[in-house]
Structures are given as C-alpha cells and as structure tokens.
Amino acid sequence: MVESKQDFVIAKGVLTKYNGPGGDVVIPAGVKKIGDGAFKGCAALTGVTIPDGVTSIGERALYGCTELQSAVIPEGVKEISGFLFRGCAKLQSVTIPESVQAIGKYAFCDCRSLQSVTIPRSVKKIEKKAFSGCHRRMALIAPYFPISDIEKDDKLKACCGFARAYLENAAPDGEINAGYLRYIKSQRKDLYIDAIGDGALLHLLFAAKLIQPKDIEDLMWYKAYFHKDTEALIQEYRDRYLGPADPVKEAEQKKKAAEKSAKSMEEFEATGVMKLAEAEKLFNIKREKGSVIITRYKDNTSPDADVVIPRIIGKSPVTGINAGAFSGTPNIRSVTIPEGVKTIGGFAFTRCFNLQSVTLPKSLREMVSSVFMDCERLESITIPGGLKHIPYQCFSGCSSLTSVTIEKGVKIIGQTAFSGCNIESLTIPEGVTSIENYAFWGCRNLREVTIPESVTEIGHRAFEGCVNLQSVTIPENVTEISDSTFEGCSKLQSVTIPKSVKKISGTAFKDTPWRQGLGALAVINHCLLNYLGEEKDVILPEGLEEIGDGAFEYCAGIQSVTIPDSVVAIENGAFSYCEKLRSIVIPESVTELGALVFCDCKSLQSVTIPGGIKEIRHGAFDGCENLRSVTISKGVTSIGYQAFNGCVNLTDVAIPASVTEIDQIAFTHDSQIDTRIIEGLTIHAPAGSYAEQYARENDIKFQPL
C-alpha cells in the first residue's frame, strides 16, 4: 500500500497520529518516536513496518488494531510499552530485538492468536499482565528468566516455552534449567490437561522423567482431549520412557472405571444431586455458609462436553461459580447452570472457544465482569430478569452470538457487554435505564434495536460501528447523546431525537448517512454536529449553544470561525488538528472549554480566554506551535495538565489573580520528550499572585501587571 504524507501526523520526528486507510503500512523514514496511541483502534491495519532509527514506541500505540498480524520491533527500542499490542486479536508473530530491556504491563494482553514469543537475554523486567488473555498455552520462550520471576498467570506459558527449548537442546544450563524442571515436576498433575493439549509439554514430562508409571492412570483419566492421535502418543511415550504396560491389567482398569462412571451419571441425571467424591473428580469446590461454590472445572468429560453443574453436591446446594472456574476450557460445548446458583464470578467462562449454548437460572442475581468474553461459538443467550446489571465485557467478542433475549427486570447493560457480537435484532425491555459505554460497539449485523422509554443514559460509542443499523429512536428521558455513540453506522438513515436531549456530541453521528443528509452545518437541539463543509471562514448560526466533541476535528482547510454569543460550551477536541485555523474569538458567554479543544492548531497565534471559563483543561492548546500570546481573563481558576504543552513560540501569558492552580507541565516544550519550560516565556500577573509564585518556582520570567 502507498501512503500519503497526509496519512501521518509527524512533528519533530514524532509520529503522533495515523489517519490513513490501513492495510500494510510503512512508517516514513526519519521518524524517531511513535507517540502514545498513534495507531490506536485502527481496525484496518494488517501490517506495520517500523523503520530503523525508531527508539521509542509509546503506550497503546497499536492498541486495538484487531487485524494486525505481525510486527517487527527495530533494534534500538528499549521498551515494549504498556498496552502496546493490547487487543491485537490476530497478531500471530512479533520479533523483539536484543535492545529491549523491559516489557510493560498488558503489552500483549488479549493477543489470543499469538503462538509464541521469544524473550531476549537483554530483557530484565516483565511487568504485570504483560501476556494476560493470550492463549493459555502460548509458548513464552524466556530461557534467561528463572521460573520464579515469571508472574503466576504466565508460568504455564513459560513452561510451554521451556518444553520447546528443552526438546531442541536450547534450554539454559544450570540453575534456571533445574528450576523449571523442579517446578514442572511439582505441578505435573495440574499440568496434565495442558500437556495433553501441548505436544512439547507432554513430551517433556516423559523425556525428563517427571512422570512415574503410577501417574499414567491419572493422565489417561483426562480423556476429554483424547483424540486417537493423543492417546497413541501417550502410549508411545510411556513405552519409550517408562516401559510397556500390562495389557490385561490395563483393560480391566478401564472397564471398571467405565462401569463406575456410568452408574454415577445415571443417578445424577435423575436427581441433580452428585456425591461429593464424584464431584471432586469434576470440580474443585469450597464450602461457604452451608453451600458449595464451584472454584475450578477439571476438564474430565468427553470431547464436545455438555456440562451440567450439580444442583446439590453431597448435601449442600451449589450457589456460586467462582472467577475463572471454566475459563480457557476448549472442549465444553454447552453448560447448564442449575436453579439455586446466585453468583457467577469474573472470567468464569472466558475463552471457552467451543461453547455454543448456556442456560442461566432465574435465581441468578450477580455476574462479575467478562464472564463469557470471547466464547466465539456461543449462539444464543437468555438473560434472566433477576440479574439487574449485565456486567462489563460479559459477552464481548462472542462473534457467533446472534440471539439475545433480555428479560424484564434487568436495569443496566454494562460497558462493552455485547461488543463485537453478531446480534441482528434486539428489543431492550422496559425497565432498563442505562446502556453504558461501548455496550454494542462493533455489532456489525445489528439491523434494528428497540430502546425503551425507561432508558435515561446511552454511553459514548455504545453503538459505534453497527454498520447495518438503519434507524434509531432516542427515548424522551435521554438528555445527552455522547461522543461517537452512533459513529460509523454507515446505513443509519433515520434518527428521531426528542427535545429532552440538551447535549449532543459533535461526533455522535459521524460518518452516517443521516448526518450527511443534514448538510455541511447541522444544528440539532441547539447542538452543532460534526462539520462537513469546505469553507475557509465559517460563521456559526445564532441560537447555537454547544459546539460538540470533535465538531471541527481535522478540518484542515478552516482558517477562521465566528462563534455567536449564544454558545455556552465548546466540548473536547472541538477544533483539534485544524492546522490552518488562525483566528478564533471565544465569546464571553462560554462557560465550558473542553480538553484538547484546540490541540495542534498550528496556525493559531493569539487567544483570549473569557472569565466564565473556570478551568483550562488538559491539552487545551497542546501543540499550538505558533501561539504567541494568551490572555486569561479574571474568573479563571485553574490551568490544567499540558494546557499549553508544545506551544514553543509562546512569549506572553497574562494570568489573573483568580488563578490558584497551574499544573507543573502546563507550559513545557514537549511533556513526552522534553519537559523544559518554554524558552522566552513571560508570565504577566498581579504581584503577590499564585501565578507570580509559580513563575519564580519554575524560573519563568515574571512581569507584574
């Protein structure tokens, strides 16, 4: 793919933003640093070539690039930053150079297609959750890291990586090698299931004589994974390393075990009651106030298992399923949860990739976050009304989920609850009051949704990317439509917005046919939506009260904007990246100025901030490199983080006595790479004011007013 220079926002060797169409992207030579979030959320990015000379890649730079398949980090980069590849679900390979010394938190989180990662000798630190959410048997090849230094959740991955190195005679000598072998031997029974699913780990157990003849029966008991090839492989390793078994004795043992199992199953199916001894073969459990909690499923059922959780174990009712109890179990096809279960912990069924159906009981009162996340084959779900809150990420990534029934009684649909699902039609029942952020983000097949009058809140990006959604009616009780709520709904033709809505983000309906049909300049309920025109000088209409989030973002041709006195709020990023904007007058009527509101308006030379605005927020004028003078009126009380960061030509700032708080890096060259105060800056303020104190403490020239 050929990139245009306009695809990249680059300043002083720092790539801060990619605006291109995606595909296989080649970053231009000369870039020294990739800024925080530069490619964040670029779903069309499939590959990226990072040039030699790049020495720093910021946090979240490639976060959420869901189609990215491979990456090569160039020599010279010293750190794999936090969250760098988080959510890159199709990332299959990554090359880490010898220059890297640290891997940040959540760096590869949720990279579930990643099969192996080799950690070079130069790496001294791997921060928490760096590989969280990757395949549980991803091979983390870290031959220079003692197993004791590997985070608990990544020890299995490290064991899988060690097994490969060991069998290839590439494992480290000495204490590191011995430490891995001791750990694997001590944990061998817990590793049986994963060894059956990972040929190298299984081979290692036998080759290093970490398994004894008496353990074979236990190993064979986990027949859930026993495809013929796997069973034959176990027999081959047993014969090679431990000697052949007695075939008569082995057959008799198998027959007795099968008869016992069949009898127990008949009794359970009739009553829902399971004997404690039998239950402990299937589950790890704990007792709590006369009831039983399922803490872990032991995977000892047949392939394509249909799991029925007992109603009673021994004499105690089952009332809960603990966090992670079934997570990552690939053989489960269906789960029936009995009446009496009230709670299901976080991640309980996460990444059960073959799970197709679930029965939830009417007794259910609480589910914690991410319960069914990434159950890619789950097709339908009925959510009982006793569950008041569908939690965070509950069904996120369930890409086959087409049928959802929400029973009356549910009050809240949580953040990203159904993001990335395949729902086609949905009726949200009366009584639901809140649809939270990202709730249905990326539900590409959603054609119609009925939102009841009881809903009072629809969160930001709640329906973003629902490309087949055709119409929507906002209920009368909703007062605000947040940023990007319906952005990218490319078939949305009909929208009904009641008069109760007082605030609409500029990006709420960005890239929708409905918005395009309103013309270049659209005002709904006194709120300005994103501008679509090409005028250089824009005059906004009288009666306008709010300029919404991102309303003029990336309007590269605009040179001036006339704002009427009726406007009271200019929201986050409203004029960000308007690189030719030279003139702006903020009227006295404005009382709210959002974060990043004039970020990277590189042609802006002067500005007066009226006193009705109490706070100049984060990054309000960040990157306005030609801004020379700023007048802050009486009434303003606070100048926030990075408010004038990167305004390298700023020479004069007038600050009133009403300002009592100025962030430490409000006036820096570049808070990311150069935290010096802007050279040549003079603060003009009353003698004895907080601004004078700030100037003197930071060696800024001061001129009394």
N, C-alpha and C positions, 0 to 999 in steps of 0.2 A: 504494500500500500504506500502511495506517495502522500507525504504530509505537507500541508501548507504551513507557512510560518504563523498564520492566524490560529492554527490548532494549538499552539503553545503560548503560555504567558510566561515570559522569561525576563528576569531583571537581575543584572549584575551576576550572571552565571547561575541564578537560582530559578529552577522550573517550579513555578507556584501553582499552575493550573493547566490541565489539558482539556481542550474544548473540541477535539476532533471527533470523527465518526467511529473510531475504534479499529478493530482488526489487528493486524500485526504492526505495531508502532515502533518506529525507530526514533529515539530521542536525539535531537541535534547535538553534534559535537560542540564542545565549548561549555556545556552545562557541567557545573561542579557540584551542584547540590539539587536534590529533588525534595521539594518542600512537603510539609505535612499535608496529607490528603490530596496530593496533586492529581491522582487518578481515581480518587475515592468514588466508588459507585459506578464506574464506567463499565456497564454490563456488556458492552460490545467489544471490549478489549480481549483479544485472544492471545496476543504475544507482545512482549516488550523487549527491545534491545537497548540496554543501558550502556552508554559509551565509556571507554576508558577515560579516566580523569574525574569521574564522579566519586566523591569520597564520603558523601553523606546522603542517606535516604531517610526522610522524615517519617514520623509516626503516621500510620494509616495511609501512607502514600498509595498503596494498591488495595486498600480495604474494600471488600465487597465487589471486586472485579470477578464476577461469578463465572465468566467464560475463559479466564486466563488459564493457560495450560502449562506453561513453562516459564522459568525465569533464570537468568544467569546474573549473579551479583559480581560486578567487576572487582578486580584486585585494587585495594586501596580503601574500600569501605571497611570501617572498623566496627560497625554495629548493625545488626539486623534489628531495626527499631520496633518498639512495641506496636502491636496490632497491624504490622506491615502488610501481611497477606491474609488477615482475618477474613473469613467468609469466601475465600477463593476456592469454591467447591470443586472446580475441575482442574485445579493445579495438580499436575502429575509429577513434575520434577523440578528441583531447584538446586543450583550449584552455589555453594558457599565457599568463598576463597579463604586462603590462609591468613589474610589480613584481618579477618573478623575476630573480635575479641569477646563479644557479648551478643546474646540473643535475647531480645526484650520480651516483656510479658505479652502473652496472647499473640505472638508474632505469626504463628501458623495456625491459630485457632480455627477450627471448622474447615480445614483443608482436607476434606474427607476422601479425596481421590489420591492424595499423596501416599505413595507406597513405601518410599524410603528417603531418609535424609542422612547424609554423612557429615558429621561434625568434625571440622579440622582441629589439629593439635593446638592452634592459636586461641581457640575459644576457652575462656576461663570462667565464664558465668552464663548459665541458662536461667532466665527468670521464670517466675511462676506462670503456669498455664500456657507456656510457650507452644505446646503441641496439643492443648486441650481440644477435644472434638475431632481430632484426626482419627482414622481407623484405629481401633484398639490394638491391632497387631501390625501397625505401621512399623517398619524397621528403622529404629533410631540408632544409627551406627555411630557410636561415640566411644571409640576404643581408648581414648585418653581420659575419659571421665569415670571415676570409680562409681560403682552402682550406688554406693551410699550417698553420693552427691546428686543423684538423679531424683527429681520430685516423685513422690509416691505414685501419682497418676500416670507417670511416664515410665515407670520401672518395667512394665510389661513390654512396651515399645523398645526399651533399651535391651531387654533380654532377647527379643526377636532379632535386633540388630547384632547383638553379640553372637547369637547362634550362627548367623550367616558368616560373620568374620571367623569364628572358630572353625567351621567346616571348610573354609577356604584357606585355613592356616594363616589368617591375617589378624587373629586376636592378639592383644598385647601380652607380653610375658610378665611374669612377676605377680605382685600383689593384686593389681587390677584384675588380671585374669582369674586368679584364685578367688577374689571377692565375688565375681559374677557366678562362678561355679558353686560357691557356698550358698549364695542367695537362691539360685535356681533349685538347688537340692532341697533347701529348707522350705521352699514354696511349691515343690513339684506337684503336690496334689491339687493345689489351687490352679496350677498351670495346665492340668490335663486337657481341659476343654480347648484352651487356646493352642496347645500343642497339636491337637487333632486338626485344628484349622490352619496350622502353620507348619509346613513340612520341615523347615530348617530347625525349629524349636523341638519338634518331635524327634528328629534325628539326633539332635544334641543330647536329649535325655538318655537315649540309649548309648550313643557313642562315648559319652563321658561317664557312662555307668552311674548316672544319677538316679536310675530306677532299678528296683530289685524285682526278682521273679514274683514275689508276693504282691507287688503293686499292679501286675498285669490285669488281674481280675477287676480292680478298681478302674483301671484305664479303659478296659473294654466295656465297663458298665455305662460309660457315656456314649451310648450307641446313637444318640441323636444325630451325630455327624457321620455315622459310619456308612458312607458310600463304599462300594466294594473296594475301590482302589485304596481308601484309607485303611480299612480293616486288613487288607492284604499287606499293606506297608508295615503296619504294627507287627503282624506275624513275621514278616521278613526281618525286621529289626530285632525282634525277640529271639528268633532262631540264630541270627548272626552274632548278637552280642551276649545273649543270656543262655543259649542252648534251647533245643526243641522241647515243646511241651508234650505231656502225655495226652494223646488224642481221646482216649476213653474217658479219662477223668475230666477233661475239658468239656466234652459233650454232656456228661452227666451234670456238671455245674450249670451249664447253660439251660438245660431242661428244667432243673429245679427252680432256677431264678425266674424263668418264664411262667411257670405254673403259679408261683407265689405272687408275681406281679398281676397276673390275670384275675386271681381271686380278689385281691385288694381293690382293683379297679371296679369290679362289679359292685362291691359294697359301697364304694364312694359314689358311683353314678346314681345309685338308688337313694342315698340319704344326704349327699353333700358333706358328710362327716368323714374325716380322714384320721386314721390312727396317727399318733404322734411319731412313732418310729418311721412310718411310711412318709409322712410329711417332711421329716428331716432329711430324707433322701432327695426330695424335690426342692426344698426351700431351706434357707437359713431363716430362723424366726426368733423373735424375742417376745417375752411376756410383759404386759403392761396393764396394770389395774384390772386383772381378771380377763383380759382379752389377749389376742395374738396379733402381732404385726409381722408381715412378710418383709424380710430385710434383703433377701437375695434369692433369685431363682438359680438352681444348679444345673439347668440345661440337660436334665436326664430324661428327655422324652424322645419319641420317634421323630424322624425327619418330617418337616412340614407340620409341626406340632400344633394341636388345638388344645390350648391350656385352659383348664377350668380350675380356678382358685377355690379351695375348700371354703365352705360356709363356716364349718367348725373344725378345729384341729384338737384332737383329744376331747376335752370337754369345754374348750374355750372358744368363743366366737372370734372370727377374723374381722378386725375393724379397720385395718390400715395396711397400706403398701408403702414401704419406705422409699426414700430418694434413691434413684439408680437401681432399684431392685431387679428390673429386667433389661436395663439399658445395654445396647450393643449385642443382644442375643439374636443371631441371624436366622435361627430355624423356626421361630414361632410364626404360625400362620393366623391364629385367632386367639383371643383372650376373652374369657367370660369372668367378670368380677361379680361376686355374689352380693345379694342384699345383706346389709349389715356393715359393709365397708363404708366408712365415712370420709377417710382422707387418703389421698394419693400424693406421695412426695415428689419433689422436683426431679426431672430427668428419668422418671420411673421406667418409661418405655422408649426413651430416646434411641433413635437409630436401630430400631428393630426393623431392618430393611425389608423383611418379608411379611410383616404383619399386615393383614388385609381387613380384618374386622375386629371390633371391640364392642363389648356390651358393658355399659356403665350402669350401676344400680341407682335406683331412685333414692337410696339412703345417702348417696354421696353429697357431702357438704363442702369439701375443700379439695382443690388441686393446687399444687405449687407449680412454679414455672417449668416450661419446656417438657411437660410430661410425655407428649407424643411427637416431639420435634423430629423431623427427618424420617418419619415412618413412611417411606416413599411409595409403598404399595397399599396403604390404608385407603379404602374406597368410600366408606360412609361412617357417619357417627351421629348418634342422638345424644344430646346433652340434657341431662335431667334438670328440672326446674329448681330442685333443692340446692343446686350449685349456683350461688349468687354471682360469682366472678369467674369468668373464663380467663385463666391467668396468662401471663407473659409467655409468648412463644409456644403456647400449648400445642398447636398443630402446625407451627411454622415448618415449611419445607415438605409437607405431606403432598407431594406433587400429583398423586393419583386421587386425592380426596375430591370427589365430585358432589357428594350428597351430604348436606349438613342440616340437621333438624335441631333447633334451639327451642326447648320447651319454655312455656311461660313460668316466670319466677326468676329467671336469670336477669341480673341488673347491669352487669358491666362486661363488655367484650374487651379484653385486655390488649396491651401493646403487642403487635406482631402476632396476635393469636392465630390468625389464619393466613399469614403472609406466604406467598408462593404456592398456595393451594390451587386446585383445578375446579373450584366451585363454579357452576354455571348459573344457578339461580338461588336466591336466598331471601327468605322472609324473616326479618328480625322481629321477635314478638313484642307486643305491647308490654311495657314494664321495664324494658331495657332503657337505661338513662344515659349511658356513656359508651361511645365507640372510640377507643383510645388510639394513640399514635400507631401508624403502620398496621392497623388491625387486619386489613385486607390488601395490603401492599402487594403488587405483582400478581394478583389473581387474574391471569390473562384471559381466562374463559368466562369470567363473570359478565353476564349479559344484562341481568336485571337484579335489583336489590330493593326491597321494601323497608323503609326506615320509619318506625312508628312515631307518633306524636309525643310519646314519652321521652324520646331522646332529647337531651339538652346540650350534649357536647359531642362533637366529632373532631377527633385529634388530627394533628398535622400528618400528612401523607397517608391518611387512613385508607384511601382508595387509589393512591398513585399507581400508575402503570396497569390499571384494569382496562386493557386496550379494547375490549369488546363491550364495555358498559355503554349503553345507548341513551339512558335517561336517568334522571335522579330528581327527587323532590325533597327539599330540605324541610324538616318539621318546623312548626310555628314556635317551638320552645328553644330552638337554637339561636344564639346571639352572635356567634363568631364562626367564620369558616377559616381555618388555619392555613399556614403555608403549605403549598403543594398537595392539598387534600385530594384533588382530582387531577393533578398534573399528569400529562401523558395518556389520558383516557382518549385515545385517538378516534373513537367512534361516538363520543358523547355529543349528542345533537340537541338534547332538550334538558334544561335545568330550570327548576322552579325555586326561587329564593323568596322567603316571606319577609315582610317588613320588620319582623323581630330581629333579623340579622343586622347588627350595627357595625360589625368589623369583618372585612374580607381581605385576606392576604392577596397581594398582587400576583402571587404565583399559584393561587388556589386552583385556577382552571387553565393554567399554562399548557400550551400545546394540545388544546382540544378544539374540535370544530365549532362548538358552541361559542367559545371565546373568540375565535377568528371571525365568526359571523357578526360580532358586535362592532367590528371596525377597529381602526387603529387606536382610538382613545375611548375606553369604555369605563363608565361610572355606574356602579350598582349600589343602591342604598348609600349614596354619598362616599363610596369607597372606590378608589382607582385600581383597576386590574392592570395586569402587565401591558406595557405599551408596545404596540406592533408597528408603529409608523416609522418613517424615514426622514422626518423633518429635522433640520438642524436646530431650529429655535421653536420650542414647544411652549404654548400658553395653555395652562390648565384652566378648566371652567370654574366660574363662580359657583359656590354651593358645595364644592368638594370639601370633605372633612378629613379624609385619610388617604395618604399615599402608601399603598400596601407593600409588604415584604417583596423585595426584588422587582418592583414595578418597572424600573428602567435598567435593570441589571444587564450589562454587556450591550447597551445601546451605544455602539461605538461612534456613531455619527453626530450625536447630540452635542451642541455647543452651549446652549443656554436653556433654562427652564424658568418660566414665570409661574410662581405659586400664589394663589389667591389668599386673601386674609381669612377665608373661612376654614382653612386647613388647620387642624389641631394636632395631627400625628403624622410623622414620617417614619415608617417602620424599618426594620432590619434590612440592610443591604439594598435599600430602595434605589440608590444611584450607583451602586458598586460597579467598578470596571467601566464607567463612562469616561474613557480616556481622553476625549476631546472636550469634556464639559469645562468651560472657562468661567462661567458666571452663574451664580445661584444666590438668590436673596431669600433667606428663611424669615417668613413673616412673624410678627410679634405674637400672633395667635397660636403658634406652635408650642405645645407643652411636652411633647414626647419626641425624642430623636433616638432612633434605634441603633443597635450595634452595627458596625461595618457599613454605615449608611452611605458614606462617600468613599469607601475603600477603593484605592487605586484610581481615583480621578486625577490623573497625572497632569492635566492642564489647569486645574483649579488653582488660582493664585491668591485669593483672599476670601475670608468668610467672617460674618458676624453672627454670633450665636445669641439669640434673644434670652431674656431673663426668665421667661416662663418655663424654660427647659431646666430642670433641676440637675440632671446628670448627663455628662457627655460620656457615652458608653464605650464599651470595648471596641477598639479598632475603628472608631467612627470616621477618622480621616487617615487611617493607615495607608501608607504608600502614596500619598499625595505629594509627589516629589517636587512639584513646582509651587506648592503652597508657601507663600512668603509672610503673610500677616494674618493673625487671628485676633478678633475682638470678642471677648466673652463678657456678656452683659451681667449687671447686678441681678442676683436671684439664683444664678447657677451655683451649686454647692459642691459638685464632685467632678473630677476629670479622671476617667477610668483607664484601665489596663490597655496599653498600646494605642491610646486615643489618637496620638499624633506620631506614632512609630513610623519611621521611614520618610518623614517629611524633611528631607535632608537640606532643603533650601529655606526652611522656616527661620526667619530672623527676629520677628517680633510677635509676642503674645501678650495681650492685655488681659489681666486676670483681676476680677473684683475681690473685695474683702469677704464677700459671701462664700467664696470657695474655701472649704475647710478640709478637703481631701484631694490629694493628687497621687495617682499611682506611681510607684518607683520607676516604671519603664514607660511612662506616658509619652516621653519626648526622646526616645532612643533612635539611633541610626537604623538599626535592624535588630529587633529583640532576639532573632534566631541566631545570628552570626556576629553581631557587633552591638553590644549593649552600651556603648558610649553615648553620652548625651549629645544631641545635635550640636555641631560646632557653629559658633557665631550666633547662637540663640540668646535673645534678651527677653527677660520677663519684666513686664511693666505692671506694677501693682502698688496699692497703698502701703506706705511704710508701716511696719509692725504687723502686717497681714500674714496669714498662713503661707501665701504664695512667696513672700519675701523669705520666710524661713526655709521653704522648700528650695528656692533658688540658691541660698547660701549653703545649705547642706549638700547640694549637688554641683557646686562650683559653676552655677549658671550666672551669667551677667544679670545684674538687677538694676532696674531704673524705677525710682519711686514716681507714682502718679500725683 
